[in-house]
Amino acid sequence: MNTNKLKGKMVENEITVTILAEKLGIDKSTLYRKLSNQGEKLSIKEVNEIVKILSLTKEESLAIFFKDSVASDATK
């Protein structure tokens, strides 16, 4: 996961980690923890909700949440 791109989109949408956590229905410390280890612990449901909350396009979603796997698949 590209945490920097996600944080950039959050800034663009004027959504803080606290607000995003509230919208996801989780504690902000839980969201901080999930983001601190590159989103490895984010559930599919949480990712889908983040995409909706931030109004991400398909390309933005792929660039944020699948940057490593998409890049490695493209080189095969």
Secondary structure, 3 states (H helix, E strand, C coil): CCHHHHHHHHHHCCCCHHHHHHHHCCCHHHHHHHHHCCCCCCCHHHHHHHHHHCCCCHHHHHHHHCHHHHHHHHCC
